[in-house]
Amino acid sequence: MDFMLEEELIDLMTFCLQSPESVEIPEKHKRITEIGHELYADGGVDALENFAFVLKNRITEEIEKDPSPLRSLWNGLTDEWQY
């Protein structure tokens, strides 16, 4: 399951970074937030941190854009996650 969520997040975040003016952005942000809830429920803050690390490395390597600002979509899941 984690692999599928990772690939979905990469697709979603890549789209958001490459098409920031798209009308689909709110829908993509909503799904990124939903996946954050799933990850947190399954593995807590450690899961969020691990995914954020992997996503940053893969997306930065693939499209040379930093997805770090999208981490803020997971704010509010826990007091431990504030970006």
HTML snippet that shows the backbone in 3Dmol.js (N, CA, C, O; Angstrom):
<script src="https://3Dmol.org/build/3Dmol-min.js"></script>
<div id="view" style="width:600px;height:400px;position:relative"></div>
<script>
const pdb = `
ATOM      1  N   MET A   1       0.821  -1.195   0.000  1.00  0.00           N
ATOM      2  CA  MET A   1       0.000   0.000   0.000  1.00  0.00           C
ATOM      3  C   MET A   1       0.866   1.260   0.000  1.00  0.00           C
ATOM      4  O   MET A   1       0.562   2.226  -0.700  1.00  0.00           O
ATOM      5  N   ASP A   2       1.940   1.248   0.783  1.00  0.00           N
ATOM      6  CA  ASP A   2       2.792   2.428   0.856  1.00  0.00           C
ATOM      7  C   ASP A   2       3.356   2.804  -0.506  1.00  0.00           C
ATOM      8  O   ASP A   2       3.454   3.984  -0.844  1.00  0.00           O
ATOM      9  N   PHE A   3       3.727   1.788  -1.291  1.00  0.00           N
ATOM     10  CA  PHE A   3       4.279   2.067  -2.616  1.00  0.00           C
ATOM     11  C   PHE A   3       3.239   2.755  -3.490  1.00  0.00           C
ATOM     12  O   PHE A   3       3.558   3.705  -4.205  1.00  0.00           O
ATOM     13  N   MET A   4       2.012   2.286  -3.435  1.00  0.00           N
ATOM     14  CA  MET A   4       0.955   2.897  -4.246  1.00  0.00           C
ATOM     15  C   MET A   4       0.692   4.334  -3.801  1.00  0.00           C
ATOM     16  O   MET A   4       0.509   5.217  -4.639  1.00  0.00           O
ATOM     17  N   LEU A   5       0.672   4.572  -2.507  1.00  0.00           N
ATOM     18  CA  LEU A   5       0.471   5.936  -2.006  1.00  0.00           C
ATOM     19  C   LEU A   5       1.644   6.832  -2.384  1.00  0.00           C
ATOM     20  O   LEU A   5       1.459   8.001  -2.724  1.00  0.00           O
ATOM     21  N   GLU A   6       2.838   6.282  -2.323  1.00  0.00           N
ATOM     22  CA  GLU A   6       4.018   7.065  -2.707  1.00  0.00           C
ATOM     23  C   GLU A   6       3.917   7.490  -4.170  1.00  0.00           C
ATOM     24  O   GLU A   6       4.153   8.651  -4.503  1.00  0.00           O
ATOM     25  N   GLU A   7       3.570   6.558  -5.030  1.00  0.00           N
ATOM     26  CA  GLU A   7       3.463   6.872  -6.455  1.00  0.00           C
ATOM     27  C   GLU A   7       2.338   7.875  -6.715  1.00  0.00           C
ATOM     28  O   GLU A   7       2.481   8.776  -7.543  1.00  0.00           O
ATOM     29  N   GLU A   8       1.233   7.717  -6.013  1.00  0.00           N
ATOM     30  CA  GLU A   8       0.129   8.664  -6.180  1.00  0.00           C
ATOM     31  C   GLU A   8       0.540  10.064  -5.713  1.00  0.00           C
ATOM     32  O   GLU A   8       0.232  11.061  -6.367  1.00  0.00           O
ATOM     33  N   LEU A   9       1.232  10.124  -4.585  1.00  0.00           N
ATOM     34  CA  LEU A   9       1.699  11.425  -4.093  1.00  0.00           C
ATOM     35  C   LEU A   9       2.687  12.071  -5.061  1.00  0.00           C
ATOM     36  O   LEU A   9       2.640  13.280  -5.288  1.00  0.00           O
ATOM     37  N   ILE A  10       3.566  11.276  -5.622  1.00  0.00           N
ATOM     38  CA  ILE A  10       4.518  11.817  -6.598  1.00  0.00           C
ATOM     39  C   ILE A  10       3.763  12.405  -7.781  1.00  0.00           C
ATOM     40  O   ILE A  10       4.070  13.509  -8.231  1.00  0.00           O
ATOM     41  N   ASP A  11       2.780  11.674  -8.283  1.00  0.00           N
ATOM     42  CA  ASP A  11       1.982  12.180  -9.411  1.00  0.00           C
ATOM     43  C   ASP A  11       1.246  13.465  -9.048  1.00  0.00           C
ATOM     44  O   ASP A  11       1.257  14.431  -9.810  1.00  0.00           O
ATOM     45  N   LEU A  12       0.608  13.471  -7.884  1.00  0.00           N
ATOM     46  CA  LEU A  12      -0.160  14.640  -7.454  1.00  0.00           C
ATOM     47  C   LEU A  12       0.730  15.861  -7.254  1.00  0.00           C
ATOM     48  O   LEU A  12       0.426  16.950  -7.741  1.00  0.00           O
ATOM     49  N   MET A  13       1.824  15.669  -6.538  1.00  0.00           N
ATOM     50  CA  MET A  13       2.710  16.790  -6.241  1.00  0.00           C
ATOM     51  C   MET A  13       3.408  17.298  -7.498  1.00  0.00           C
ATOM     52  O   MET A  13       3.585  18.503  -7.674  1.00  0.00           O
ATOM     53  N   THR A  14       3.802  16.377  -8.365  1.00  0.00           N
ATOM     54  CA  THR A  14       4.425  16.781  -9.619  1.00  0.00           C
ATOM     55  C   THR A  14       3.453  17.623 -10.438  1.00  0.00           C
ATOM     56  O   THR A  14       3.833  18.652 -10.996  1.00  0.00           O
ATOM     57  N   PHE A  15       2.222  17.192 -10.505  1.00  0.00           N
ATOM     58  CA  PHE A  15       1.207  17.966 -11.233  1.00  0.00           C
ATOM     59  C   PHE A  15       1.085  19.365 -10.639  1.00  0.00           C
ATOM     60  O   PHE A  15       1.093  20.357 -11.368  1.00  0.00           O
ATOM     61  N   CYS A  16       0.973  19.443  -9.322  1.00  0.00           N
ATOM     62  CA  CYS A  16       0.812  20.744  -8.650  1.00  0.00           C
ATOM     63  C   CYS A  16       1.997  21.667  -8.910  1.00  0.00           C
ATOM     64  O   CYS A  16       1.826  22.871  -9.104  1.00  0.00           O
ATOM     65  N   LEU A  17       3.185  21.102  -8.912  1.00  0.00           N
ATOM     66  CA  LEU A  17       4.383  21.916  -9.122  1.00  0.00           C
ATOM     67  C   LEU A  17       4.539  22.348 -10.577  1.00  0.00           C
ATOM     68  O   LEU A  17       5.043  23.436 -10.855  1.00  0.00           O
ATOM     69  N   GLN A  18       4.110  21.503 -11.493  1.00  0.00           N
ATOM     70  CA  GLN A  18       4.265  21.823 -12.909  1.00  0.00           C
ATOM     71  C   GLN A  18       3.109  22.633 -13.471  1.00  0.00           C
ATOM     72  O   GLN A  18       3.262  23.305 -14.491  1.00  0.00           O
ATOM     73  N   SER A  19       1.954  22.577 -12.818  1.00  0.00           N
ATOM     74  CA  SER A  19       0.762  23.276 -13.327  1.00  0.00           C
ATOM     75  C   SER A  19       0.087  24.072 -12.207  1.00  0.00           C
ATOM     76  O   SER A  19      -1.074  23.820 -11.884  1.00  0.00           O
ATOM     77  N   PRO A  20       0.800  25.023 -11.619  1.00  0.00           N
ATOM     78  CA  PRO A  20       0.263  25.723 -10.442  1.00  0.00           C
ATOM     79  C   PRO A  20      -0.994  26.549 -10.713  1.00  0.00           C
ATOM     80  O   PRO A  20      -1.697  26.915  -9.771  1.00  0.00           O
ATOM     81  N   GLU A  21      -1.287  26.845 -11.952  1.00  0.00           N
ATOM     82  CA  GLU A  21      -2.471  27.643 -12.295  1.00  0.00           C
ATOM     83  C   GLU A  21      -3.671  26.785 -12.690  1.00  0.00           C
ATOM     84  O   GLU A  21      -4.733  27.318 -13.015  1.00  0.00           O
ATOM     85  N   SER A  22      -3.513  25.475 -12.666  1.00  0.00           N
ATOM     86  CA  SER A  22      -4.583  24.576 -13.096  1.00  0.00           C
ATOM     87  C   SER A  22      -5.806  24.674 -12.184  1.00  0.00           C
ATOM     88  O   SER A  22      -5.685  24.887 -10.978  1.00  0.00           O
ATOM     89  N   VAL A  23      -6.972  24.516 -12.781  1.00  0.00           N
ATOM     90  CA  VAL A  23      -8.209  24.505 -11.999  1.00  0.00           C
ATOM     91  C   VAL A  23      -8.330  23.218 -11.179  1.00  0.00           C
ATOM     92  O   VAL A  23      -9.189  23.121 -10.303  1.00  0.00           O
ATOM     93  N   GLU A  24      -7.485  22.244 -11.456  1.00  0.00           N
ATOM     94  CA  GLU A  24      -7.507  20.966 -10.739  1.00  0.00           C
ATOM     95  C   GLU A  24      -6.719  20.997  -9.430  1.00  0.00           C
ATOM     96  O   GLU A  24      -6.758  20.032  -8.666  1.00  0.00           O
ATOM     97  N   ILE A  25      -6.012  22.079  -9.165  1.00  0.00           N
ATOM     98  CA  ILE A  25      -5.155  22.154  -7.981  1.00  0.00           C
ATOM     99  C   ILE A  25      -5.919  21.901  -6.676  1.00  0.00           C
ATOM    100  O   ILE A  25      -5.445  21.115  -5.855  1.00  0.00           O
ATOM    101  N   PRO A  26      -7.080  22.531  -6.446  1.00  0.00           N
ATOM    102  CA  PRO A  26      -7.777  22.253  -5.179  1.00  0.00           C
ATOM    103  C   PRO A  26      -8.116  20.766  -4.989  1.00  0.00           C
ATOM    104  O   PRO A  26      -8.035  20.240  -3.878  1.00  0.00           O
ATOM    105  N   GLU A  27      -8.489  20.110  -6.068  1.00  0.00           N
ATOM    106  CA  GLU A  27      -8.795  18.676  -6.010  1.00  0.00           C
ATOM    107  C   GLU A  27      -7.538  17.872  -5.669  1.00  0.00           C
ATOM    108  O   GLU A  27      -7.593  16.942  -4.866  1.00  0.00           O
ATOM    109  N   LYS A  28      -6.418  18.230  -6.276  1.00  0.00           N
ATOM    110  CA  LYS A  28      -5.145  17.545  -6.014  1.00  0.00           C
ATOM    111  C   LYS A  28      -4.695  17.794  -4.572  1.00  0.00           C
ATOM    112  O   LYS A  28      -4.225  16.874  -3.902  1.00  0.00           O
ATOM    113  N   HIS A  29      -4.836  19.023  -4.097  1.00  0.00           N
ATOM    114  CA  HIS A  29      -4.474  19.339  -2.712  1.00  0.00           C
ATOM    115  C   HIS A  29      -5.338  18.536  -1.734  1.00  0.00           C
ATOM    116  O   HIS A  29      -4.843  18.051  -0.717  1.00  0.00           O
ATOM    117  N   LYS A  30      -6.604  18.403  -2.041  1.00  0.00           N
ATOM    118  CA  LYS A  30      -7.512  17.644  -1.175  1.00  0.00           C
ATOM    119  C   LYS A  30      -7.056  16.191  -1.069  1.00  0.00           C
ATOM    120  O   LYS A  30      -7.045  15.615   0.019  1.00  0.00           O
ATOM    121  N   ARG A  31      -6.679  15.603  -2.204  1.00  0.00           N
ATOM    122  CA  ARG A  31      -6.238  14.208  -2.183  1.00  0.00           C
ATOM    123  C   ARG A  31      -4.905  14.060  -1.448  1.00  0.00           C
ATOM    124  O   ARG A  31      -4.706  13.078  -0.733  1.00  0.00           O
ATOM    125  N   ILE A  32      -3.993  15.015  -1.612  1.00  0.00           N
ATOM    126  CA  ILE A  32      -2.724  14.977  -0.872  1.00  0.00           C
ATOM    127  C   ILE A  32      -3.002  15.004   0.633  1.00  0.00           C
ATOM    128  O   ILE A  32      -2.360  14.290   1.403  1.00  0.00           O
ATOM    129  N   THR A  33      -3.953  15.827   1.039  1.00  0.00           N
ATOM    130  CA  THR A  33      -4.336  15.912   2.452  1.00  0.00           C
ATOM    131  C   THR A  33      -4.940  14.596   2.929  1.00  0.00           C
ATOM    132  O   THR A  33      -4.622  14.130   4.023  1.00  0.00           O
ATOM    133  N   GLU A  34      -5.807  13.994   2.121  1.00  0.00           N
ATOM    134  CA  GLU A  34      -6.416  12.706   2.481  1.00  0.00           C
ATOM    135  C   GLU A  34      -5.355  11.626   2.663  1.00  0.00           C
ATOM    136  O   GLU A  34      -5.426  10.830   3.600  1.00  0.00           O
ATOM    137  N   ILE A  35      -4.373  11.601   1.768  1.00  0.00           N
ATOM    138  CA  ILE A  35      -3.302  10.613   1.889  1.00  0.00           C
ATOM    139  C   ILE A  35      -2.502  10.866   3.159  1.00  0.00           C
ATOM    140  O   ILE A  35      -2.080   9.921   3.825  1.00  0.00           O
ATOM    141  N   GLY A  36      -2.290  12.133   3.500  1.00  0.00           N
ATOM    142  CA  GLY A  36      -1.611  12.465   4.753  1.00  0.00           C
ATOM    143  C   GLY A  36      -2.345  11.887   5.956  1.00  0.00           C
ATOM    144  O   GLY A  36      -1.719  11.373   6.884  1.00  0.00           O
ATOM    145  N   HIS A  37      -3.666  11.972   5.938  1.00  0.00           N
ATOM    146  CA  HIS A  37      -4.466  11.385   7.018  1.00  0.00           C
ATOM    147  C   HIS A  37      -4.251   9.877   7.086  1.00  0.00           C
ATOM    148  O   HIS A  37      -4.101   9.314   8.170  1.00  0.00           O
ATOM    149  N   GLU A  38      -4.238   9.227   5.927  1.00  0.00           N
ATOM    150  CA  GLU A  38      -4.016   7.774   5.886  1.00  0.00           C
ATOM    151  C   GLU A  38      -2.640   7.416   6.432  1.00  0.00           C
ATOM    152  O   GLU A  38      -2.498   6.487   7.228  1.00  0.00           O
ATOM    153  N   LEU A  39      -1.636   8.156   5.999  1.00  0.00           N
ATOM    154  CA  LEU A  39      -0.276   7.885   6.456  1.00  0.00           C
ATOM    155  C   LEU A  39      -0.141   8.092   7.956  1.00  0.00           C
ATOM    156  O   LEU A  39       0.460   7.276   8.654  1.00  0.00           O
ATOM    157  N   TYR A  40      -0.706   9.191   8.445  1.00  0.00           N
ATOM    158  CA  TYR A  40      -0.616   9.477   9.876  1.00  0.00           C
ATOM    159  C   TYR A  40      -1.353   8.413  10.689  1.00  0.00           C
ATOM    160  O   TYR A  40      -0.858   7.978  11.729  1.00  0.00           O
ATOM    161  N   ALA A  41      -2.507   7.999  10.233  1.00  0.00           N
ATOM    162  CA  ALA A  41      -3.269   6.969  10.942  1.00  0.00           C
ATOM    163  C   ALA A  41      -2.507   5.649  10.982  1.00  0.00           C
ATOM    164  O   ALA A  41      -2.602   4.896  11.951  1.00  0.00           O
ATOM    165  N   ASP A  42      -1.761   5.379   9.935  1.00  0.00           N
ATOM    166  CA  ASP A  42      -1.039   4.115   9.832  1.00  0.00           C
ATOM    167  C   ASP A  42       0.302   4.127  10.557  1.00  0.00           C
ATOM    168  O   ASP A  42       0.696   3.120  11.145  1.00  0.00           O
ATOM    169  N   GLY A  43       1.023   5.281  10.518  1.00  0.00           N
ATOM    170  CA  GLY A  43       2.369   5.273  11.064  1.00  0.00           C
ATOM    171  C   GLY A  43       2.797   6.509  11.821  1.00  0.00           C
ATOM    172  O   GLY A  43       3.968   6.647  12.175  1.00  0.00           O
ATOM    173  N   GLY A  44       1.852   7.421  12.075  1.00  0.00           N
ATOM    174  CA  GLY A  44       2.170   8.607  12.855  1.00  0.00           C
ATOM    175  C   GLY A  44       3.083   9.588  12.126  1.00  0.00           C
ATOM    176  O   GLY A  44       3.207   9.557  10.902  1.00  0.00           O
ATOM    177  N   VAL A  45       3.709  10.448  12.900  1.00  0.00           N
ATOM    178  CA  VAL A  45       4.571  11.484  12.348  1.00  0.00           C
ATOM    179  C   VAL A  45       5.760  10.876  11.614  1.00  0.00           C
ATOM    180  O   VAL A  45       6.231  11.433  10.622  1.00  0.00           O
ATOM    181  N   ASP A  46       6.244   9.736  12.097  1.00  0.00           N
ATOM    182  CA  ASP A  46       7.368   9.085  11.415  1.00  0.00           C
ATOM    183  C   ASP A  46       7.029   8.765   9.966  1.00  0.00           C
ATOM    184  O   ASP A  46       7.865   8.936   9.079  1.00  0.00           O
ATOM    185  N   ALA A  47       5.818   8.306   9.726  1.00  0.00           N
ATOM    186  CA  ALA A  47       5.407   7.996   8.357  1.00  0.00           C
ATOM    187  C   ALA A  47       5.373   9.255   7.502  1.00  0.00           C
ATOM    188  O   ALA A  47       5.803   9.233   6.349  1.00  0.00           O
ATOM    189  N   LEU A  48       4.867  10.351   8.056  1.00  0.00           N
ATOM    190  CA  LEU A  48       4.830  11.613   7.314  1.00  0.00           C
ATOM    191  C   LEU A  48       6.246  12.079   6.983  1.00  0.00           C
ATOM    192  O   LEU A  48       6.521  12.501   5.859  1.00  0.00           O
ATOM    193  N   GLU A  49       7.139  11.999   7.962  1.00  0.00           N
ATOM    194  CA  GLU A  49       8.515  12.435   7.742  1.00  0.00           C
ATOM    195  C   GLU A  49       9.214  11.572   6.696  1.00  0.00           C
ATOM    196  O   GLU A  49       9.928  12.085   5.834  1.00  0.00           O
ATOM    197  N   ASN A  50       9.004  10.267   6.778  1.00  0.00           N
ATOM    198  CA  ASN A  50       9.620   9.365   5.809  1.00  0.00           C
ATOM    199  C   ASN A  50       9.123   9.644   4.398  1.00  0.00           C
ATOM    200  O   ASN A  50       9.913   9.697   3.455  1.00  0.00           O
ATOM    201  N   PHE A  51       7.827   9.820   4.254  1.00  0.00           N
ATOM    202  CA  PHE A  51       7.264  10.103   2.937  1.00  0.00           C
ATOM    203  C   PHE A  51       7.749  11.452   2.426  1.00  0.00           C
ATOM    204  O   PHE A  51       8.093  11.576   1.251  1.00  0.00           O
ATOM    205  N   ALA A  52       7.783  12.457   3.279  1.00  0.00           N
ATOM    206  CA  ALA A  52       8.242  13.785   2.863  1.00  0.00           C
ATOM    207  C   ALA A  52       9.680  13.717   2.351  1.00  0.00           C
ATOM    208  O   ALA A  52      10.017  14.361   1.358  1.00  0.00           O
ATOM    209  N   PHE A  53      10.515  12.950   3.018  1.00  0.00           N
ATOM    210  CA  PHE A  53      11.911  12.794   2.612  1.00  0.00           C
ATOM    211  C   PHE A  53      12.011  12.133   1.238  1.00  0.00           C
ATOM    212  O   PHE A  53      12.717  12.622   0.356  1.00  0.00           O
ATOM    213  N   VAL A  54      11.307  11.034   1.068  1.00  0.00           N
ATOM    214  CA  VAL A  54      11.342  10.300  -0.203  1.00  0.00           C
ATOM    215  C   VAL A  54      10.772  11.152  -1.335  1.00  0.00           C
ATOM    216  O   VAL A  54      11.338  11.211  -2.426  1.00  0.00           O
ATOM    217  N   LEU A  55       9.658  11.802  -1.066  1.00  0.00           N
ATOM    218  CA  LEU A  55       9.021  12.635  -2.090  1.00  0.00           C
ATOM    219  C   LEU A  55       9.938  13.770  -2.521  1.00  0.00           C
ATOM    220  O   LEU A  55      10.073  14.049  -3.713  1.00  0.00           O
ATOM    221  N   LYS A  56      10.558  14.416  -1.561  1.00  0.00           N
ATOM    222  CA  LYS A  56      11.458  15.526  -1.906  1.00  0.00           C
ATOM    223  C   LYS A  56      12.591  15.035  -2.791  1.00  0.00           C
ATOM    224  O   LYS A  56      12.910  15.663  -3.801  1.00  0.00           O
ATOM    225  N   ASN A  57      13.197  13.926  -2.423  1.00  0.00           N
ATOM    226  CA  ASN A  57      14.318  13.400  -3.211  1.00  0.00           C
ATOM    227  C   ASN A  57      13.890  12.998  -4.616  1.00  0.00           C
ATOM    228  O   ASN A  57      14.554  13.354  -5.590  1.00  0.00           O
ATOM    229  N   ARG A  58      12.809  12.273  -4.730  1.00  0.00           N
ATOM    230  CA  ARG A  58      12.386  11.790  -6.055  1.00  0.00           C
ATOM    231  C   ARG A  58      11.902  12.914  -6.952  1.00  0.00           C
ATOM    232  O   ARG A  58      12.278  12.985  -8.122  1.00  0.00           O
ATOM    233  N   ILE A  59      11.067  13.796  -6.409  1.00  0.00           N
ATOM    234  CA  ILE A  59      10.514  14.866  -7.235  1.00  0.00           C
ATOM    235  C   ILE A  59      11.595  15.865  -7.632  1.00  0.00           C
ATOM    236  O   ILE A  59      11.629  16.326  -8.774  1.00  0.00           O
ATOM    237  N   THR A  60      12.470  16.199  -6.704  1.00  0.00           N
ATOM    238  CA  THR A  60      13.560  17.124  -7.016  1.00  0.00           C
ATOM    239  C   THR A  60      14.453  16.538  -8.106  1.00  0.00           C
ATOM    240  O   THR A  60      14.902  17.250  -9.005  1.00  0.00           O
ATOM    241  N   GLU A  61      14.700  15.252  -8.018  1.00  0.00           N
ATOM    242  CA  GLU A  61      15.530  14.590  -9.024  1.00  0.00           C
ATOM    243  C   GLU A  61      14.827  14.541 -10.384  1.00  0.00           C
ATOM    244  O   GLU A  61      15.457  14.760 -11.419  1.00  0.00           O
ATOM    245  N   GLU A  62      13.534  14.256 -10.379  1.00  0.00           N
ATOM    246  CA  GLU A  62      12.800  14.067 -11.630  1.00  0.00           C
ATOM    247  C   GLU A  62      12.464  15.369 -12.350  1.00  0.00           C
ATOM    248  O   GLU A  62      12.604  15.454 -13.570  1.00  0.00           O
ATOM    249  N   ILE A  63      12.023  16.382 -11.610  1.00  0.00           N
ATOM    250  CA  ILE A  63      11.583  17.617 -12.291  1.00  0.00           C
ATOM    251  C   ILE A  63      12.324  18.866 -11.813  1.00  0.00           C
ATOM    252  O   ILE A  63      12.039  19.978 -12.258  1.00  0.00           O
ATOM    253  N   GLU A  64      13.271  18.668 -10.909  1.00  0.00           N
ATOM    254  CA  GLU A  64      14.091  19.768 -10.391  1.00  0.00           C
ATOM    255  C   GLU A  64      13.262  20.879  -9.749  1.00  0.00           C
ATOM    256  O   GLU A  64      13.577  22.062  -9.873  1.00  0.00           O
ATOM    257  N   LYS A  65      12.196  20.471  -9.063  1.00  0.00           N
ATOM    258  CA  LYS A  65      11.387  21.406  -8.271  1.00  0.00           C
ATOM    259  C   LYS A  65      11.228  20.813  -6.886  1.00  0.00           C
ATOM    260  O   LYS A  65      11.106  19.598  -6.727  1.00  0.00           O
ATOM    261  N   ASP A  66      11.232  21.678  -5.891  1.00  0.00           N
ATOM    262  CA  ASP A  66      11.157  21.252  -4.497  1.00  0.00           C
ATOM    263  C   ASP A  66       9.698  21.181  -4.040  1.00  0.00           C
ATOM    264  O   ASP A  66       8.998  22.194  -4.045  1.00  0.00           O
ATOM    265  N   PRO A  67       9.236  19.985  -3.645  1.00  0.00           N
ATOM    266  CA  PRO A  67       7.854  19.843  -3.188  1.00  0.00           C
ATOM    267  C   PRO A  67       7.641  20.214  -1.721  1.00  0.00           C
ATOM    268  O   PRO A  67       6.527  20.075  -1.217  1.00  0.00           O
ATOM    269  N   SER A  68       8.674  20.681  -1.028  1.00  0.00           N
ATOM    270  CA  SER A  68       8.574  20.964   0.405  1.00  0.00           C
ATOM    271  C   SER A  68       7.400  21.867   0.787  1.00  0.00           C
ATOM    272  O   SER A  68       6.774  21.617   1.817  1.00  0.00           O
ATOM    273  N   PRO A  69       7.069  22.906   0.009  1.00  0.00           N
ATOM    274  CA  PRO A  69       5.931  23.743   0.401  1.00  0.00           C
ATOM    275  C   PRO A  69       4.598  22.966   0.507  1.00  0.00           C
ATOM    276  O   PRO A  69       3.686  23.381   1.222  1.00  0.00           O
ATOM    277  N   LEU A  70       4.505  21.857  -0.201  1.00  0.00           N
ATOM    278  CA  LEU A  70       3.263  21.076  -0.145  1.00  0.00           C
ATOM    279  C   LEU A  70       3.117  20.303   1.165  1.00  0.00           C
ATOM    280  O   LEU A  70       2.040  19.784   1.460  1.00  0.00           O
ATOM    281  N   ARG A  71       4.188  20.224   1.951  1.00  0.00           N
ATOM    282  CA  ARG A  71       4.095  19.567   3.267  1.00  0.00           C
ATOM    283  C   ARG A  71       3.070  20.250   4.160  1.00  0.00           C
ATOM    284  O   ARG A  71       2.486  19.624   5.044  1.00  0.00           O
ATOM    285  N   SER A  72       2.856  21.541   3.920  1.00  0.00           N
ATOM    286  CA  SER A  72       1.906  22.283   4.762  1.00  0.00           C
ATOM    287  C   SER A  72       0.481  21.755   4.612  1.00  0.00           C
ATOM    288  O   SER A  72      -0.369  22.035   5.457  1.00  0.00           O
ATOM    289  N   LEU A  73       0.211  21.003   3.559  1.00  0.00           N
ATOM    290  CA  LEU A  73      -1.125  20.414   3.398  1.00  0.00           C
ATOM    291  C   LEU A  73      -1.416  19.382   4.483  1.00  0.00           C
ATOM    292  O   LEU A  73      -2.572  19.022   4.706  1.00  0.00           O
ATOM    293  N   TRP A  74      -0.371  18.907   5.156  1.00  0.00           N
ATOM    294  CA  TRP A  74      -0.547  17.943   6.243  1.00  0.00           C
ATOM    295  C   TRP A  74      -0.564  18.613   7.609  1.00  0.00           C
ATOM    296  O   TRP A  74      -0.672  17.931   8.628  1.00  0.00           O
ATOM    297  N   ASN A  75      -0.459  19.933   7.645  1.00  0.00           N
ATOM    298  CA  ASN A  75      -0.580  20.644   8.928  1.00  0.00           C
ATOM    299  C   ASN A  75      -1.967  20.387   9.502  1.00  0.00           C
ATOM    300  O   ASN A  75      -2.944  20.261   8.763  1.00  0.00           O
ATOM    301  N   GLY A  76      -2.040  20.313  10.799  1.00  0.00           N
ATOM    302  CA  GLY A  76      -3.317  20.096  11.456  1.00  0.00           C
ATOM    303  C   GLY A  76      -3.592  18.636  11.777  1.00  0.00           C
ATOM    304  O   GLY A  76      -4.521  18.331  12.524  1.00  0.00           O
ATOM    305  N   LEU A  77      -2.795  17.728  11.221  1.00  0.00           N
ATOM    306  CA  LEU A  77      -2.973  16.313  11.548  1.00  0.00           C
ATOM    307  C   LEU A  77      -2.529  16.043  12.980  1.00  0.00           C
ATOM    308  O   LEU A  77      -3.107  15.214  13.683  1.00  0.00           O
ATOM    309  N   THR A  78      -1.494  16.760  13.394  1.00  0.00           N
ATOM    310  CA  THR A  78      -0.926  16.623  14.728  1.00  0.00           C
ATOM    311  C   THR A  78      -0.138  17.891  15.044  1.00  0.00           C
ATOM    312  O   THR A  78       0.326  18.583  14.137  1.00  0.00           O
ATOM    313  N   ASP A  79       0.006  18.186  16.309  1.00  0.00           N
ATOM    314  CA  ASP A  79       0.790  19.357  16.708  1.00  0.00           C
ATOM    315  C   ASP A  79       2.271  19.188  16.375  1.00  0.00           C
ATOM    316  O   ASP A  79       3.013  20.168  16.309  1.00  0.00           O
ATOM    317  N   GLU A  80       2.697  17.939  16.166  1.00  0.00           N
ATOM    318  CA  GLU A  80       4.098  17.666  15.869  1.00  0.00           C
ATOM    319  C   GLU A  80       4.470  18.011  14.424  1.00  0.00           C
ATOM    320  O   GLU A  80       5.656  18.082  14.100  1.00  0.00           O
ATOM    321  N   TRP A  81       3.503  18.223  13.568  1.00  0.00           N
ATOM    322  CA  TRP A  81       3.752  18.486  12.141  1.00  0.00           C
ATOM    323  C   TRP A  81       3.309  19.901  11.822  1.00  0.00           C
ATOM    324  O   TRP A  81       2.118  20.163  11.654  1.00  0.00           O
ATOM    325  N   GLN A  82       4.262  20.810  11.739  1.00  0.00           N
ATOM    326  CA  GLN A  82       3.962  22.214  11.442  1.00  0.00           C
ATOM    327  C   GLN A  82       4.936  22.741  10.389  1.00  0.00           C
ATOM    328  O   GLN A  82       6.093  23.036  10.687  1.00  0.00           O
ATOM    329  N   TYR A  83       4.452  22.851   9.169  1.00  0.00           N
ATOM    330  CA  TYR A  83       5.301  23.370   8.084  1.00  0.00           C
ATOM    331  C   TYR A  83       4.585  24.470   7.352  1.00  0.00           C
ATOM    332  O   TYR A  83       5.129  25.038   6.405  1.00  0.00           O
TER     333      TYR A  83
END
`;
const viewer = $3Dmol.createViewer("view");
viewer.addModel(pdb, "pdb");
viewer.setStyle({}, {cartoon: {color: "spectrum"}});
viewer.zoomTo();
viewer.render();
</script>
